Amino acid sequence: MRRLLLVLLFSCVAEQAGAEADGSVRASFGGEYDSNARREPRLADEGPYVDDGLLRFTGEARGRVRQGPWSGRGSLLLGAKRFVGETSEDLLAYRLSLGGRRQFGPWYVDLEGGHRLSRVRRGVRDYAWSTTDLSFGRRFGDRLQLGLRGSLWRYAFDAVPSLSYVSPRVELEALVRLGKGYTLSNTLGANLESFDDFGREHTEWQVQTQVQYGGPWLWGLTYFGRFQDSNVRLRLEDDVLRVGPGSEIGEASGDVKPEDVARHKVTAFVSFGLPWRLFVTASASLLFNRNDSIDQINALIDELENTPGDEDVQDRLRASIDGLASFADPANFDENQNQLQVQIRRAFSDSLSVEVRYAIFSDLFGSAEDIEFLRQTVFIGVTGYLEGGSGD
């Protein structure tokens, strides 16, 4: 079976003299309970979330090929959800990635492209994400690697086209192997997000620091910070709310900058084995957003409360408090929440296991007191795994 898998995935490459290839296929299928099937926030005084059961399928294929200083890699991830009652939430998604690298002694050049697509039956979270990355760097012995990466991202959000953007990015990367299984990686990046509506732009700085341990217990700790500066301004003039880039409405000392946000995220994970071929994996993320304009936005709301016909403006301002600071990416709502996930897997062989997974997502430190988000899921399913290589 392993040789058959290799032939199916890399038959053309494996026949080349001197080439090495390996690949793997993983598939998971099972049932899940979702306490917030629509993945929607709600006002604090609203009724309960809509829950439902569903069937979930995930399939993944990965492969690598190496020949001399050249190497290539590819991966394809497929996902599908079929709900029992909330069929409008049925989902199909995939993520494709292809890349190659050329070594020049201690130097390397790497090119990678990716595409991610998600479709929900009712269309509220349909999006497409394309990335192109070019990087080069140098290894200094076995302990240190430095790199420079340039990227171009294109995000298209079908439900709200004004959230679509193009973003050039640049990153500096450093990887340090500390010995005894420990590694330290640091990334410093900058990007410009140019949105499709009225010349809106975000300039963003990013910093990430990660420590990992690869001993008998696998664990890691990551800090990720995003510091966003926007050209969008809010101003109240003669009971009229003006919104737009500073270049259009002019800049004044009393302007409110609702999209200037600092995001801090700390993530930890651990994975270890137990007797009877049990394996436990747990991860937790804590997200904290800071927007210094929130008090000013609330002041604008207070000024507009007694103005007839401006209820929709007030609602938009209230939504912006959390919508801009925490829910900036509706397509990947759970990724912008605090979360805890625990998985217990029982292996019956090298290629077959049963797993139980629990996850909770919560807007623990949301900026708006009257908006909340909570979602819990429980999954029980079977996973199959196959791998092979040209040396098998």
C-alpha positions in Angstrom: 0.0 0.0 0.0 2.8 2.4 0.8 4.5 1.8 -2.5 1.2 2.2 -4.3 0.7 5.6 -2.6 4.2 6.7 -3.6 3.5 5.7 -7.3 0.2 7.6 -7.3 1.7 10.8 -5.8 5.2 11.0 -7.2 5.6 8.4 -10.0 7.1 10.8 -12.4 9.7 12.1 -9.9 10.6 8.8 -8.4 11.7 7.4 -11.8 14.3 10.1 -12.2 17.8 9.0 -11.3 19.1 10.2 -8.0 15.7 11.7 -6.9 14.3 11.0 -3.5 10.6 11.4 -2.8 8.2 10.8 0.1 4.6 11.5 0.8 1.7 11.0 3.1 -2.1 10.9 3.1 -4.3 11.5 6.1 -8.2 11.4 6.2 -10.5 11.9 9.1 -14.3 11.4 9.3 -16.7 11.7 12.2 -19.6 13.4 13.9 -19.5 16.7 15.7 -21.7 18.8 18.0 -21.5 22.6 17.5 -23.0 24.9 20.1 -22.9 28.0 17.8 -23.5 26.5 14.3 -23.7 29.9 12.6 -20.5 31.2 14.2 -22.1 34.5 15.1 -21.6 37.0 17.9 -24.7 38.2 19.8 -25.8 41.0 22.0 -25.7 40.2 25.7 -29.5 40.3 26.0 -30.3 38.1 23.0 -31.5 34.5 23.2 -29.3 31.3 23.1 -27.0 30.4 20.2 -28.3 28.1 17.5 -26.7 24.7 18.0 -26.6 21.6 15.7 -24.9 18.4 14.9 -22.9 17.7 11.8 -20.6 15.3 9.9 -17.1 16.5 9.3 -14.5 15.2 6.7 -10.9 16.3 6.5 -8.4 15.0 3.9 -4.7 15.9 3.5 -1.9 14.9 1.1 1.7 16.0 1.5 4.7 15.3 -0.6 8.4 16.2 -1.0 11.0 15.5 -3.6 14.8 16.1 -3.5 17.5 15.9 -6.1 20.9 17.4 -5.4 20.6 21.1 -4.3 16.9 21.2 -5.6 13.9 20.3 -3.5 10.2 20.7 -4.0 7.1 20.3 -1.8 3.4 20.4 -2.0 0.3 19.9 0.1 -3.4 19.8 -0.4 -6.0 20.1 2.4 -9.7 19.4 1.8 -12.5 19.9 4.3 -16.3 19.5 4.3 -19.1 19.9 6.9 -22.7 18.7 6.5 -25.1 20.0 9.2 -28.2 18.1 10.3 -30.5 21.1 10.7 -28.6 24.3 9.8 -27.9 23.1 6.2 -27.2 26.7 5.2 -23.9 26.4 7.1 -22.7 23.4 5.0 -19.1 24.1 4.1 -16.5 23.1 1.4 -13.0 24.3 1.7 -9.5 23.6 0.4 -5.9 24.9 0.8 -3.2 24.3 -1.8 0.5 25.0 -1.4 3.4 24.4 -3.8 7.0 25.4 -3.2 10.6 24.8 -4.2 14.0 25.6 -2.8 17.5 25.8 -4.3 20.6 25.5 -2.1 23.8 27.3 -2.8 26.1 25.9 -0.1 24.9 27.6 3.1 22.6 30.0 1.1 19.1 29.2 -0.1 16.4 30.7 -2.3 12.8 29.6 -1.7 9.6 30.3 -3.7 6.1 29.3 -2.5 2.6 29.9 -3.7 -0.6 29.1 -1.9 -4.4 29.4 -2.5 -7.1 29.0 0.1 -10.8 28.9 -0.7 -13.9 28.4 1.5 -17.6 28.3 0.5 -20.6 28.2 2.9 -24.0 27.4 1.4 -25.5 30.7 2.5 -22.4 32.6 1.3 -21.8 34.8 4.4 -18.2 33.6 4.9 -17.1 32.9 1.4 -13.6 34.0 0.8 -10.4 33.3 -1.3 -6.9 33.9 -0.2 -3.9 33.8 -2.5 -0.2 34.2 -1.4 3.1 34.3 -3.2 6.3 34.2 -1.1 9.9 34.7 -2.2 12.7 34.3 0.4 16.4 33.9 0.7 18.7 33.3 3.6 21.8 31.7 5.0 22.6 29.0 7.5 25.5 29.6 9.9 26.5 26.1 11.0 23.8 23.9 12.7 22.7 26.5 15.2 21.6 29.7 13.3 19.6 30.5 10.2 18.7 34.0 9.0 16.3 34.9 6.2 14.4 37.7 4.4 11.0 37.1 3.0 8.9 39.2 0.6 5.2 38.3 0.0 2.1 39.4 -1.9 -1.3 38.5 -0.4 -4.7 38.9 -2.0 -7.8 38.5 0.2 -11.2 38.5 -1.4 -14.2 38.4 0.9 -17.4 37.9 -1.2 -20.0 38.8 1.4 -18.5 42.2 2.2 -16.3 43.3 -0.8 -15.1 46.4 1.1 -13.1 44.0 3.4 -11.1 42.6 0.4 -7.5 43.8 0.2 -4.1 43.5 -1.5 -1.1 43.4 0.8 2.6 43.5 0.0 4.7 42.2 3.0 8.3 41.9 4.1 9.7 39.8 7.0 13.0 39.2 8.7 13.4 35.7 10.1 15.8 34.2 12.6 15.9 30.6 13.8 18.2 29.5 16.6 18.7 25.9 17.7 19.6 26.1 21.4 20.5 22.5 21.9 18.9 19.7 24.0 15.7 19.8 21.8 15.0 23.6 22.1 14.6 26.0 19.2 13.9 29.8 19.2 12.4 31.6 16.2 11.8 35.3 15.8 10.0 37.2 13.0 9.7 40.9 12.4 7.5 42.0 9.6 5.7 44.9 8.0 2.8 45.1 5.5 0.4 47.5 3.8 -3.2 46.5 3.3 -5.0 48.4 0.5 -8.7 47.8 0.7 -11.2 47.9 -2.1 -13.3 50.7 -0.5 -12.7 54.5 -0.6 -8.9 54.3 -0.5 -8.8 52.7 2.9 -5.3 51.5 4.0 -3.7 49.8 7.0 0.0 49.9 7.8 0.9 47.1 10.1 3.9 45.9 12.1 4.2 42.3 13.3 6.5 40.6 15.7 6.5 36.9 16.6 8.6 35.0 19.1 8.3 31.2 19.5 10.1 28.7 21.8 9.7 25.0 21.0 10.9 21.8 22.7 11.2 18.5 20.8 11.9 16.1 23.5 9.7 13.3 24.9 7.0 15.9 25.5 6.5 18.3 22.6 5.6 21.8 23.7 5.8 25.3 22.4 5.0 28.9 23.5 4.4 31.7 21.0 3.8 35.5 21.3 2.4 37.3 18.3 1.8 41.0 18.2 0.2 43.1 15.4 0.2 46.9 15.6 -2.0 48.6 13.0 -2.2 52.2 11.9 -5.0 53.2 9.6 -5.7 56.3 7.4 -9.4 56.1 8.3 -10.8 59.0 10.3 -14.1 59.7 12.1 -15.3 63.2 12.8 -18.6 64.8 13.9 -19.3 68.2 12.2 -22.6 70.0 12.7 -24.3 66.7 13.7 -23.0 65.0 10.6 -20.6 62.0 10.9 -17.8 62.1 8.4 -15.9 58.9 7.6 -13.0 58.5 5.2 -9.2 58.7 4.7 -7.6 61.8 6.0 -6.7 62.8 2.5 -10.4 63.1 1.7 -12.0 64.6 4.8 -8.9 66.4 5.9 -7.1 65.8 9.2 -8.0 67.6 12.5 -6.8 67.3 16.0 -10.2 66.0 17.1 -10.3 63.1 14.7 -11.1 59.6 15.9 -9.0 56.7 14.5 -11.2 53.6 15.0 -9.0 51.2 13.1 -5.8 51.8 15.0 -5.5 48.6 16.9 -2.9 46.7 18.8 -3.4 42.9 19.0 -1.5 40.6 21.4 -1.9 36.9 21.2 -0.2 34.2 23.3 -0.4 30.6 22.2 0.8 27.4 24.0 0.6 23.8 23.0 1.7 20.5 24.4 1.7 16.9 23.1 2.6 13.7 24.9 2.0 10.0 24.9 0.3 7.8 27.5 0.1 4.0 28.1 -2.2 1.9 25.9 -1.2 3.9 22.8 -3.0 7.0 23.9 -1.8 10.4 22.8 -2.9 13.8 24.1 -2.6 17.2 22.4 -3.7 20.5 23.9 -3.5 24.1 22.8 -4.7 27.4 24.2 -4.7 30.9 22.8 -5.2 34.1 24.7 -6.0 37.2 22.6 -6.1 40.8 23.9 -6.9 43.8 21.7 -6.4 47.5 22.5 -8.0 50.4 20.7 -7.3 53.8 22.2 -10.2 55.3 20.3 -13.0 53.3 22.0 -13.8 56.0 24.5 -13.9 58.6 21.7 -16.3 56.4 19.7 -18.5 56.0 22.7 -18.5 59.8 23.1 -19.7 60.1 19.5 -22.5 57.6 20.1 -23.6 59.7 23.1 -23.7 62.8 20.9 -25.8 61.1 18.3 -28.2 59.4 20.6 -30.7 62.2 20.5 -30.4 62.9 16.8 -33.5 61.6 14.9 -32.8 59.2 12.1 -29.2 58.3 13.1 -29.9 54.9 14.7 -28.2 53.1 11.9 -25.1 55.2 12.4 -25.1 54.5 16.1 -25.4 50.8 15.4 -22.4 50.9 13.0 -20.3 52.8 15.5 -21.1 50.3 18.3 -20.3 47.4 15.9 -17.0 49.0 15.0 -15.7 48.9 18.5 -15.4 45.1 18.4 -15.8 44.7 14.6 -12.6 46.5 14.0 -10.6 45.5 17.1 -11.5 41.8 17.3 -13.7 40.5 14.5 -11.6 42.0 11.6 -11.8 38.7 9.6 -15.3 37.3 9.6 -14.3 34.4 7.4 -12.0 33.1 10.1 -14.0 34.1 13.1 -12.7 31.5 15.5 -9.1 32.4 14.8 -9.8 35.9 16.3 -11.0 34.5 19.6 -9.5 33.1 22.8 -9.6 29.3 22.5 -8.8 26.0 24.2 -8.6 22.7 22.4 -7.9 19.2 23.8 -7.6 16.1 21.7 -7.2 12.5 22.9 -6.2 9.9 20.3 -6.1 6.1 20.6 -3.9 4.4 18.0 -4.9 0.9 16.9 -2.1 0.6 14.4 0.4 2.9 12.6 -2.3 3.8 10.1 -5.6 3.8 12.1 -6.7 5.7 15.2 -9.9 7.0 16.9 -9.9 10.5 18.4 -12.1 12.7 20.6 -11.6 16.5 20.4 -13.1 19.3 22.5 -12.8 23.0 21.6 -14.1 26.2 23.1 -13.8 29.7 21.5 -14.7 32.8 23.4 -14.4 36.6 23.2 -13.1 36.9 26.7 -11.5 40.3 26.3 -13.9 41.9 23.8 -13.9 45.7 23.5 -17.7 46.0 23.4 -19.4 45.1 26.7 -22.7 44.4 24.9 -21.3 42.0 22.3 -20.2 38.5 23.2 -19.1 35.3 21.4 -19.0 31.7 22.6 -18.7 28.5 20.7 -18.0 24.9 21.9 -17.5 21.8 19.7 -17.1 18.1 20.5 -15.8 15.8 17.7 -15.6 12.0 17.7 -14.1 10.3 14.6 -11.7 7.9 12.9 -8.4 8.9 11.2 -6.5 6.9 8.6 -2.9 7.6 7.8 -0.5 6.3 5.1 3.0 7.3 4.2 5.7 6.1 1.8 9.1 7.0 0.3 11.4 6.1 -2.5 13.6 4.3 0.0 10.8 2.0 1.2 
